[in-house]
Amino acid sequence: MKSVSGKALCRILEKNGWSLLRVTGSHHVYGRTGSPIRLSVPVHANVALKRGLLAHFLKLTGLTEADL
């Protein structure tokens, strides 16, 4: 799986229709209108997200590795 930082994932989410709801500390919370799903993306400088967390985000959003 491709390595992606939290900052890069935020840009990808925004391009795919997710909107930033709020920022709490270093976590950016994203949501979509009409969807109960909320994503809390950790944005720690330019540190890559761990594989399991990235896979979980991809599963929840319906994105694929090709979208990264």
PDB file of N, CA, C and O in Angstrom, chain B, residues numbered from 101:
ATOM      1  N   MET B 101       0.841  -1.175   0.000  1.00  0.00           N
ATOM      2  CA  MET B 101       0.000   0.000   0.000  1.00  0.00           C
ATOM      3  C   MET B 101       0.889   1.242   0.000  1.00  0.00           C
ATOM      4  O   MET B 101       1.930   1.278   0.657  1.00  0.00           O
ATOM      5  N   LYS B 102       0.472   2.231  -0.728  1.00  0.00           N
ATOM      6  CA  LYS B 102       1.220   3.482  -0.841  1.00  0.00           C
ATOM      7  C   LYS B 102       1.221   4.236   0.496  1.00  0.00           C
ATOM      8  O   LYS B 102       0.221   4.237   1.214  1.00  0.00           O
ATOM      9  N   SER B 103       2.325   4.861   0.816  1.00  0.00           N
ATOM     10  CA  SER B 103       2.446   5.639   2.043  1.00  0.00           C
ATOM     11  C   SER B 103       1.887   7.050   1.809  1.00  0.00           C
ATOM     12  O   SER B 103       2.273   7.738   0.864  1.00  0.00           O
ATOM     13  N   VAL B 104       0.972   7.462   2.692  1.00  0.00           N
ATOM     14  CA  VAL B 104       0.315   8.760   2.549  1.00  0.00           C
ATOM     15  C   VAL B 104       0.315   9.465   3.900  1.00  0.00           C
ATOM     16  O   VAL B 104       0.049   8.842   4.928  1.00  0.00           O
ATOM     17  N   SER B 105       0.612  10.751   3.902  1.00  0.00           N
ATOM     18  CA  SER B 105       0.570  11.524   5.147  1.00  0.00           C
ATOM     19  C   SER B 105      -0.864  11.965   5.423  1.00  0.00           C
ATOM     20  O   SER B 105      -1.723  11.901   4.543  1.00  0.00           O
ATOM     21  N   GLY B 106      -1.112  12.407   6.638  1.00  0.00           N
ATOM     22  CA  GLY B 106      -2.439  12.893   6.999  1.00  0.00           C
ATOM     23  C   GLY B 106      -2.831  14.121   6.191  1.00  0.00           C
ATOM     24  O   GLY B 106      -3.988  14.276   5.800  1.00  0.00           O
ATOM     25  N   LYS B 107      -1.861  14.987   5.947  1.00  0.00           N
ATOM     26  CA  LYS B 107      -2.110  16.205   5.172  1.00  0.00           C
ATOM     27  C   LYS B 107      -2.525  15.860   3.734  1.00  0.00           C
ATOM     28  O   LYS B 107      -3.442  16.465   3.179  1.00  0.00           O
ATOM     29  N   ALA B 108      -1.834  14.877   3.146  1.00  0.00           N
ATOM     30  CA  ALA B 108      -2.163  14.458   1.773  1.00  0.00           C
ATOM     31  C   ALA B 108      -3.534  13.785   1.722  1.00  0.00           C
ATOM     32  O   ALA B 108      -4.287  13.980   0.768  1.00  0.00           O
ATOM     33  N   LEU B 109      -3.859  12.994   2.746  1.00  0.00           N
ATOM     34  CA  LEU B 109      -5.170  12.340   2.783  1.00  0.00           C
ATOM     35  C   LEU B 109      -6.281  13.378   2.884  1.00  0.00           C
ATOM     36  O   LEU B 109      -7.348  13.200   2.296  1.00  0.00           O
ATOM     37  N   CYS B 110      -6.046  14.448   3.615  1.00  0.00           N
ATOM     38  CA  CYS B 110      -7.038  15.518   3.721  1.00  0.00           C
ATOM     39  C   CYS B 110      -7.331  16.129   2.353  1.00  0.00           C
ATOM     40  O   CYS B 110      -8.489  16.377   2.017  1.00  0.00           O
ATOM     41  N   ARG B 111      -6.288  16.372   1.567  1.00  0.00           N
ATOM     42  CA  ARG B 111      -6.485  16.918   0.217  1.00  0.00           C
ATOM     43  C   ARG B 111      -7.276  15.949  -0.657  1.00  0.00           C
ATOM     44  O   ARG B 111      -8.146  16.369  -1.419  1.00  0.00           O
ATOM     45  N   ILE B 112      -6.977  14.650  -0.549  1.00  0.00           N
ATOM     46  CA  ILE B 112      -7.675  13.637  -1.338  1.00  0.00           C
ATOM     47  C   ILE B 112      -9.139  13.575  -0.946  1.00  0.00           C
ATOM     48  O   ILE B 112     -10.010  13.474  -1.810  1.00  0.00           O
ATOM     49  N   LEU B 113      -9.420  13.635   0.357  1.00  0.00           N
ATOM     50  CA  LEU B 113     -10.809  13.601   0.821  1.00  0.00           C
ATOM     51  C   LEU B 113     -11.592  14.802   0.303  1.00  0.00           C
ATOM     52  O   LEU B 113     -12.733  14.660  -0.139  1.00  0.00           O
ATOM     53  N   GLU B 114     -10.979  15.989   0.356  1.00  0.00           N
ATOM     54  CA  GLU B 114     -11.669  17.196  -0.106  1.00  0.00           C
ATOM     55  C   GLU B 114     -11.958  17.144  -1.598  1.00  0.00           C
ATOM     56  O   GLU B 114     -12.988  17.652  -2.040  1.00  0.00           O
ATOM     57  N   LYS B 115     -11.066  16.536  -2.387  1.00  0.00           N
ATOM     58  CA  LYS B 115     -11.301  16.389  -3.823  1.00  0.00           C
ATOM     59  C   LYS B 115     -12.441  15.423  -4.121  1.00  0.00           C
ATOM     60  O   LYS B 115     -13.058  15.491  -5.184  1.00  0.00           O
ATOM     61  N   ASN B 116     -12.721  14.517  -3.175  1.00  0.00           N
ATOM     62  CA  ASN B 116     -13.746  13.498  -3.378  1.00  0.00           C
ATOM     63  C   ASN B 116     -15.043  13.791  -2.622  1.00  0.00           C
ATOM     64  O   ASN B 116     -15.806  12.872  -2.327  1.00  0.00           O
ATOM     65  N   GLY B 117     -15.294  15.050  -2.312  1.00  0.00           N
ATOM     66  CA  GLY B 117     -16.581  15.435  -1.762  1.00  0.00           C
ATOM     67  C   GLY B 117     -16.711  15.486  -0.258  1.00  0.00           C
ATOM     68  O   GLY B 117     -17.799  15.773   0.241  1.00  0.00           O
ATOM     69  N   TRP B 118     -15.657  15.222   0.486  1.00  0.00           N
ATOM     70  CA  TRP B 118     -15.699  15.311   1.943  1.00  0.00           C
ATOM     71  C   TRP B 118     -15.381  16.745   2.345  1.00  0.00           C
ATOM     72  O   TRP B 118     -14.559  17.407   1.709  1.00  0.00           O
ATOM     73  N   SER B 119     -16.030  17.222   3.397  1.00  0.00           N
ATOM     74  CA  SER B 119     -15.781  18.598   3.836  1.00  0.00           C
ATOM     75  C   SER B 119     -15.256  18.601   5.271  1.00  0.00           C
ATOM     76  O   SER B 119     -15.626  17.766   6.097  1.00  0.00           O
ATOM     77  N   LEU B 120     -14.391  19.559   5.532  1.00  0.00           N
ATOM     78  CA  LEU B 120     -13.801  19.718   6.855  1.00  0.00           C
ATOM     79  C   LEU B 120     -14.846  20.299   7.793  1.00  0.00           C
ATOM     80  O   LEU B 120     -15.356  21.394   7.556  1.00  0.00           O
ATOM     81  N   LEU B 121     -15.168  19.571   8.860  1.00  0.00           N
ATOM     82  CA  LEU B 121     -16.172  20.020   9.814  1.00  0.00           C
ATOM     83  C   LEU B 121     -15.545  20.832  10.944  1.00  0.00           C
ATOM     84  O   LEU B 121     -16.066  21.875  11.339  1.00  0.00           O
ATOM     85  N   ARG B 122     -14.420  20.338  11.456  1.00  0.00           N
ATOM     86  CA  ARG B 122     -13.743  21.043  12.537  1.00  0.00           C
ATOM     87  C   ARG B 122     -12.328  20.520  12.690  1.00  0.00           C
ATOM     88  O   ARG B 122     -11.988  19.451  12.183  1.00  0.00           O
ATOM     89  N   VAL B 123     -11.513  21.281  13.390  1.00  0.00           N
ATOM     90  CA  VAL B 123     -10.150  20.871  13.709  1.00  0.00           C
ATOM     91  C   VAL B 123     -10.029  20.906  15.222  1.00  0.00           C
ATOM     92  O   VAL B 123     -10.267  21.933  15.857  1.00  0.00           O
ATOM     93  N   THR B 124      -9.654  19.764  15.789  1.00  0.00           N
ATOM     94  CA  THR B 124      -9.455  19.669  17.232  1.00  0.00           C
ATOM     95  C   THR B 124      -8.023  19.237  17.466  1.00  0.00           C
ATOM     96  O   THR B 124      -7.683  18.066  17.297  1.00  0.00           O
ATOM     97  N   GLY B 125      -7.191  20.174  17.852  1.00  0.00           N
ATOM     98  CA  GLY B 125      -5.773  19.874  18.034  1.00  0.00           C
ATOM     99  C   GLY B 125      -5.140  19.549  16.698  1.00  0.00           C
ATOM    100  O   GLY B 125      -5.162  20.363  15.775  1.00  0.00           O
ATOM    101  N   SER B 126      -4.575  18.354  16.599  1.00  0.00           N
ATOM    102  CA  SER B 126      -3.936  17.952  15.350  1.00  0.00           C
ATOM    103  C   SER B 126      -4.805  16.990  14.544  1.00  0.00           C
ATOM    104  O   SER B 126      -4.317  16.360  13.606  1.00  0.00           O
ATOM    105  N   HIS B 127      -6.085  16.867  14.895  1.00  0.00           N
ATOM    106  CA  HIS B 127      -6.991  15.974  14.193  1.00  0.00           C
ATOM    107  C   HIS B 127      -8.021  16.780  13.415  1.00  0.00           C
ATOM    108  O   HIS B 127      -8.708  17.640  13.967  1.00  0.00           O
ATOM    109  N   HIS B 128      -8.115  16.486  12.127  1.00  0.00           N
ATOM    110  CA  HIS B 128      -9.090  17.142  11.253  1.00  0.00           C
ATOM    111  C   HIS B 128     -10.272  16.203  11.083  1.00  0.00           C
ATOM    112  O   HIS B 128     -10.096  15.051  10.687  1.00  0.00           O
ATOM    113  N   VAL B 129     -11.471  16.682  11.376  1.00  0.00           N
ATOM    114  CA  VAL B 129     -12.665  15.855  11.313  1.00  0.00           C
ATOM    115  C   VAL B 129     -13.423  16.182  10.034  1.00  0.00           C
ATOM    116  O   VAL B 129     -13.802  17.328   9.794  1.00  0.00           O
ATOM    117  N   TYR B 130     -13.640  15.142   9.209  1.00  0.00           N
ATOM    118  CA  TYR B 130     -14.312  15.290   7.924  1.00  0.00           C
ATOM    119  C   TYR B 130     -15.646  14.571   7.946  1.00  0.00           C
ATOM    120  O   TYR B 130     -15.823  13.571   8.643  1.00  0.00           O
ATOM    121  N   GLY B 131     -16.590  15.103   7.162  1.00  0.00           N
ATOM    122  CA  GLY B 131     -17.894  14.481   7.024  1.00  0.00           C
ATOM    123  C   GLY B 131     -18.489  14.791   5.673  1.00  0.00           C
ATOM    124  O   GLY B 131     -17.959  15.594   4.905  1.00  0.00           O
ATOM    125  N   ARG B 132     -19.593  14.145   5.400  1.00  0.00           N
ATOM    126  CA  ARG B 132     -20.329  14.347   4.149  1.00  0.00           C
ATOM    127  C   ARG B 132     -21.784  14.594   4.490  1.00  0.00           C
ATOM    128  O   ARG B 132     -22.308  13.997   5.431  1.00  0.00           O
ATOM    129  N   THR B 133     -22.436  15.452   3.751  1.00  0.00           N
ATOM    130  CA  THR B 133     -23.846  15.697   4.006  1.00  0.00           C
ATOM    131  C   THR B 133     -24.637  14.427   3.713  1.00  0.00           C
ATOM    132  O   THR B 133     -24.424  13.767   2.696  1.00  0.00           O
ATOM    133  N   GLY B 134     -25.547  14.099   4.617  1.00  0.00           N
ATOM    134  CA  GLY B 134     -26.375  12.918   4.458  1.00  0.00           C
ATOM    135  C   GLY B 134     -25.721  11.630   4.901  1.00  0.00           C
ATOM    136  O   GLY B 134     -26.328  10.566   4.781  1.00  0.00           O
ATOM    137  N   SER B 135     -24.506  11.687   5.409  1.00  0.00           N
ATOM    138  CA  SER B 135     -23.782  10.495   5.849  1.00  0.00           C
ATOM    139  C   SER B 135     -23.450  10.615   7.333  1.00  0.00           C
ATOM    140  O   SER B 135     -22.978  11.662   7.778  1.00  0.00           O
ATOM    141  N   PRO B 136     -23.692   9.549   8.106  1.00  0.00           N
ATOM    142  CA  PRO B 136     -23.356   9.606   9.534  1.00  0.00           C
ATOM    143  C   PRO B 136     -21.862   9.397   9.806  1.00  0.00           C
ATOM    144  O   PRO B 136     -21.421   9.529  10.948  1.00  0.00           O
ATOM    145  N   ILE B 137     -21.086   9.074   8.778  1.00  0.00           N
ATOM    146  CA  ILE B 137     -19.658   8.771   8.951  1.00  0.00           C
ATOM    147  C   ILE B 137     -18.859  10.048   9.188  1.00  0.00           C
ATOM    148  O   ILE B 137     -19.004  11.033   8.464  1.00  0.00           O
ATOM    149  N   ARG B 138     -18.014  10.012  10.216  1.00  0.00           N
ATOM    150  CA  ARG B 138     -17.089  11.096  10.518  1.00  0.00           C
ATOM    151  C   ARG B 138     -15.685  10.500  10.551  1.00  0.00           C
ATOM    152  O   ARG B 138     -15.455   9.463  11.173  1.00  0.00           O
ATOM    153  N   LEU B 139     -14.767  11.153   9.888  1.00  0.00           N
ATOM    154  CA  LEU B 139     -13.374  10.695   9.853  1.00  0.00           C
ATOM    155  C   LEU B 139     -12.510  11.662  10.639  1.00  0.00           C
ATOM    156  O   LEU B 139     -12.534  12.867  10.388  1.00  0.00           O
ATOM    157  N   SER B 140     -11.757  11.146  11.578  1.00  0.00           N
ATOM    158  CA  SER B 140     -10.822  11.965  12.343  1.00  0.00           C
ATOM    159  C   SER B 140      -9.417  11.645  11.850  1.00  0.00           C
ATOM    160  O   SER B 140      -8.823  10.639  12.237  1.00  0.00           O
ATOM    161  N   VAL B 141      -8.897  12.515  10.992  1.00  0.00           N
ATOM    162  CA  VAL B 141      -7.594  12.284  10.353  1.00  0.00           C
ATOM    163  C   VAL B 141      -6.502  12.974  11.165  1.00  0.00           C
ATOM    164  O   VAL B 141      -6.541  14.191  11.344  1.00  0.00           O
ATOM    165  N   PRO B 142      -5.518  12.199  11.662  1.00  0.00           N
ATOM    166  CA  PRO B 142      -4.409  12.821  12.388  1.00  0.00           C
ATOM    167  C   PRO B 142      -3.445  13.503  11.414  1.00  0.00           C
ATOM    168  O   PRO B 142      -2.938  12.870  10.488  1.00  0.00           O
ATOM    169  N   VAL B 143      -3.200  14.784  11.630  1.00  0.00           N
ATOM    170  CA  VAL B 143      -2.280  15.541  10.778  1.00  0.00           C
ATOM    171  C   VAL B 143      -1.107  15.950  11.660  1.00  0.00           C
ATOM    172  O   VAL B 143      -1.152  16.975  12.341  1.00  0.00           O
ATOM    173  N   HIS B 144      -0.055  15.131  11.637  1.00  0.00           N
ATOM    174  CA  HIS B 144       1.133  15.369  12.441  1.00  0.00           C
ATOM    175  C   HIS B 144       2.288  15.658  11.492  1.00  0.00           C
ATOM    176  O   HIS B 144       2.941  14.743  10.992  1.00  0.00           O
ATOM    177  N   ALA B 145       2.529  16.938  11.253  1.00  0.00           N
ATOM    178  CA  ALA B 145       3.586  17.381  10.324  1.00  0.00           C
ATOM    179  C   ALA B 145       3.418  16.657   8.991  1.00  0.00           C
ATOM    180  O   ALA B 145       2.362  16.762   8.368  1.00  0.00           O
ATOM    181  N   ASN B 146       4.420  15.937   8.550  1.00  0.00           N
ATOM    182  CA  ASN B 146       4.330  15.206   7.290  1.00  0.00           C
ATOM    183  C   ASN B 146       4.567  13.722   7.538  1.00  0.00           C
ATOM    184  O   ASN B 146       5.170  13.038   6.711  1.00  0.00           O
ATOM    185  N   VAL B 147       4.090  13.226   8.677  1.00  0.00           N
ATOM    186  CA  VAL B 147       4.281  11.836   9.069  1.00  0.00           C
ATOM    187  C   VAL B 147       3.259  10.966   8.346  1.00  0.00           C
ATOM    188  O   VAL B 147       2.077  11.306   8.286  1.00  0.00           O
ATOM    189  N   ALA B 148       3.716   9.845   7.798  1.00  0.00           N
ATOM    190  CA  ALA B 148       2.833   8.928   7.065  1.00  0.00           C
ATOM    191  C   ALA B 148       1.882   8.222   8.022  1.00  0.00           C
ATOM    192  O   ALA B 148       2.242   7.898   9.154  1.00  0.00           O
ATOM    193  N   LEU B 149       0.663   7.992   7.548  1.00  0.00           N
ATOM    194  CA  LEU B 149      -0.314   7.240   8.321  1.00  0.00           C
ATOM    195  C   LEU B 149       0.072   5.768   8.302  1.00  0.00           C
ATOM    196  O   LEU B 149       0.672   5.290   7.340  1.00  0.00           O
ATOM    197  N   LYS B 150      -0.271   5.055   9.363  1.00  0.00           N
ATOM    198  CA  LYS B 150       0.031   3.626   9.408  1.00  0.00           C
ATOM    199  C   LYS B 150      -0.911   2.880   8.467  1.00  0.00           C
ATOM    200  O   LYS B 150      -2.012   3.346   8.173  1.00  0.00           O
ATOM    201  N   ARG B 151      -0.462   1.720   8.002  1.00  0.00           N
ATOM    202  CA  ARG B 151      -1.214   0.959   6.994  1.00  0.00           C
ATOM    203  C   ARG B 151      -2.631   0.632   7.429  1.00  0.00           C
ATOM    204  O   ARG B 151      -3.569   0.778   6.646  1.00  0.00           O
ATOM    205  N   GLY B 152      -2.797   0.192   8.664  1.00  0.00           N
ATOM    206  CA  GLY B 152      -4.120  -0.211   9.152  1.00  0.00           C
ATOM    207  C   GLY B 152      -5.092   0.952   9.186  1.00  0.00           C
ATOM    208  O   GLY B 152      -6.254   0.806   8.805  1.00  0.00           O
ATOM    209  N   LEU B 153      -4.629   2.100   9.637  1.00  0.00           N
ATOM    210  CA  LEU B 153      -5.485   3.285   9.701  1.00  0.00           C
ATOM    211  C   LEU B 153      -5.856   3.754   8.300  1.00  0.00           C
ATOM    212  O   LEU B 153      -7.004   4.121   8.051  1.00  0.00           O
ATOM    213  N   LEU B 154      -4.894   3.745   7.389  1.00  0.00           N
ATOM    214  CA  LEU B 154      -5.162   4.146   6.015  1.00  0.00           C
ATOM    215  C   LEU B 154      -6.152   3.183   5.361  1.00  0.00           C
ATOM    216  O   LEU B 154      -7.052   3.619   4.643  1.00  0.00           O
ATOM    217  N   ALA B 155      -5.998   1.885   5.602  1.00  0.00           N
ATOM    218  CA  ALA B 155      -6.927   0.899   5.053  1.00  0.00           C
ATOM    219  C   ALA B 155      -8.333   1.108   5.612  1.00  0.00           C
ATOM    220  O   ALA B 155      -9.318   0.957   4.889  1.00  0.00           O
ATOM    221  N   HIS B 156      -8.430   1.449   6.882  1.00  0.00           N
ATOM    222  CA  HIS B 156      -9.729   1.718   7.508  1.00  0.00           C
ATOM    223  C   HIS B 156     -10.398   2.936   6.869  1.00  0.00           C
ATOM    224  O   HIS B 156     -11.594   2.906   6.577  1.00  0.00           O
ATOM    225  N   PHE B 157      -9.631   4.006   6.652  1.00  0.00           N
ATOM    226  CA  PHE B 157     -10.176   5.199   6.006  1.00  0.00           C
ATOM    227  C   PHE B 157     -10.649   4.891   4.589  1.00  0.00           C
ATOM    228  O   PHE B 157     -11.711   5.357   4.177  1.00  0.00           O
ATOM    229  N   LEU B 158      -9.872   4.110   3.843  1.00  0.00           N
ATOM    230  CA  LEU B 158     -10.262   3.753   2.478  1.00  0.00           C
ATOM    231  C   LEU B 158     -11.558   2.944   2.475  1.00  0.00           C
ATOM    232  O   LEU B 158     -12.416   3.142   1.615  1.00  0.00           O
ATOM    233  N   LYS B 159     -11.696   2.042   3.428  1.00  0.00           N
ATOM    234  CA  LYS B 159     -12.910   1.222   3.522  1.00  0.00           C
ATOM    235  C   LYS B 159     -14.133   2.083   3.847  1.00  0.00           C
ATOM    236  O   LYS B 159     -15.198   1.897   3.259  1.00  0.00           O
ATOM    237  N   LEU B 160     -13.980   3.021   4.779  1.00  0.00           N
ATOM    238  CA  LEU B 160     -15.102   3.866   5.174  1.00  0.00           C
ATOM    239  C   LEU B 160     -15.533   4.829   4.058  1.00  0.00           C
ATOM    240  O   LEU B 160     -16.722   5.102   3.890  1.00  0.00           O
ATOM    241  N   THR B 161     -14.565   5.335   3.305  1.00  0.00           N
ATOM    242  CA  THR B 161     -14.875   6.333   2.289  1.00  0.00           C
ATOM    243  C   THR B 161     -15.233   5.741   0.945  1.00  0.00           C
ATOM    244  O   THR B 161     -15.814   6.422   0.100  1.00  0.00           O
ATOM    245  N   GLY B 162     -14.892   4.472   0.735  1.00  0.00           N
ATOM    246  CA  GLY B 162     -15.143   3.856  -0.554  1.00  0.00           C
ATOM    247  C   GLY B 162     -14.091   4.186  -1.594  1.00  0.00           C
ATOM    248  O   GLY B 162     -14.279   3.900  -2.776  1.00  0.00           O
ATOM    249  N   LEU B 163     -12.993   4.779  -1.176  1.00  0.00           N
ATOM    250  CA  LEU B 163     -11.891   5.083  -2.081  1.00  0.00           C
ATOM    251  C   LEU B 163     -11.032   3.835  -2.284  1.00  0.00           C
ATOM    252  O   LEU B 163     -11.105   2.889  -1.499  1.00  0.00           O
ATOM    253  N   THR B 164     -10.233   3.839  -3.325  1.00  0.00           N
ATOM    254  CA  THR B 164      -9.326   2.723  -3.587  1.00  0.00           C
ATOM    255  C   THR B 164      -7.884   3.232  -3.529  1.00  0.00           C
ATOM    256  O   THR B 164      -7.634   4.431  -3.412  1.00  0.00           O
ATOM    257  N   GLU B 165      -6.951   2.296  -3.612  1.00  0.00           N
ATOM    258  CA  GLU B 165      -5.533   2.675  -3.604  1.00  0.00           C
ATOM    259  C   GLU B 165      -5.188   3.506  -4.832  1.00  0.00           C
ATOM    260  O   GLU B 165      -4.270   4.325  -4.789  1.00  0.00           O
ATOM    261  N   ALA B 166      -5.911   3.304  -5.917  1.00  0.00           N
ATOM    262  CA  ALA B 166      -5.666   4.076  -7.145  1.00  0.00           C
ATOM    263  C   ALA B 166      -6.011   5.542  -6.931  1.00  0.00           C
ATOM    264  O   ALA B 166      -5.439   6.405  -7.596  1.00  0.00           O
ATOM    265  N   ASP B 167      -6.929   5.845  -6.021  1.00  0.00           N
ATOM    266  CA  ASP B 167      -7.319   7.234  -5.747  1.00  0.00           C
ATOM    267  C   ASP B 167      -6.227   7.990  -5.000  1.00  0.00           C
ATOM    268  O   ASP B 167      -6.201   9.221  -5.002  1.00  0.00           O
ATOM    269  N   LEU B 168      -5.329   7.249  -4.363  1.00  0.00           N
ATOM    270  CA  LEU B 168      -4.255   7.899  -3.626  1.00  0.00           C
ATOM    271  C   LEU B 168      -3.245   8.405  -4.611  1.00  0.00           C
ATOM    272  O   LEU B 168      -2.239   8.995  -4.216  1.00  0.00           O
TER     273      LEU B 168
END
